[in-house]
Amino acid sequence: MYEPNESEPNESEPTPVTDSPSPDQVIAWLKERGAIEHALHTSVDGLPSERDVTLARMGDVLQATAQGLQPQAAAVWAGVPEPVLQGWIDNDPAFASALYAATALAAAHGLKRGRHTPAMLRVLLVAMSNGTTTVGAIKLAGFPGRHFRSLVRASSALEALLEAARRARPLKARSGAFVPSSYRPRRPGQKPPSPWTFRLVRRGDPDMSQTEPDA
């Protein structure tokens, strides 16, 4: 009679992940996600159209919202300027309805303010690596400042991710003088961008102001 060898893997159990990515690899993936998606699209369907990109980013916003993120944080998650997101809400009834449903889904499953989640951490890291101050990124992601400091003290892994996000900032941001282009006031006479003008470009500009010193 066959007796199973205890050293043989049990196919009914998931294989544990032993090689976790380094903090720098995590930040690199978050920053290069758009380029990765672009490569995947071009490999099967050629260059994505503006419609393709818009629909993909709308889907990202819905995903972020369903995980309990507020609109400003969802815009950072999706990599779109906040005015563009507002334009979608105001001018696309189907998207506005889907966004309402995603918000209701999050609420129904208990994803409310005051509860920290990996989605909030993702937004914080993206914002920091794009040049937002640590204090500004914490507020944008929805973390209470005092509570977040307790989380950092309790987790060396979280502290390492924050340091990696700081290292990934644009050089000007590290000196404290960097202001992303979307934050800067328009020149006199310059027209504001249309909310429907949207192209996927590699820019680091989460849509919030940097008015506080880095923490």
KARALIN-V996843 format. One line per field, one symbol per residue. phi: phi as a letter, one per 20 degrees, with the letter a starting at -180 (. if undefined). A space follows every 50 residues. Layout:
phi = ???
//
This chain:
phi = .fdfefeffefedfffeddfffgffffffffegffffffffffcbmffef fgffffffffffffffenefgfffffgemcfgffgfffffdcgffgffff ffffffffdmedfodecgfffgfgfffffepffffffffgfnefgfffff fffecffffffffffffefggfffendecgffeffffgnefffffeebce cecdbgebedcdffd
//
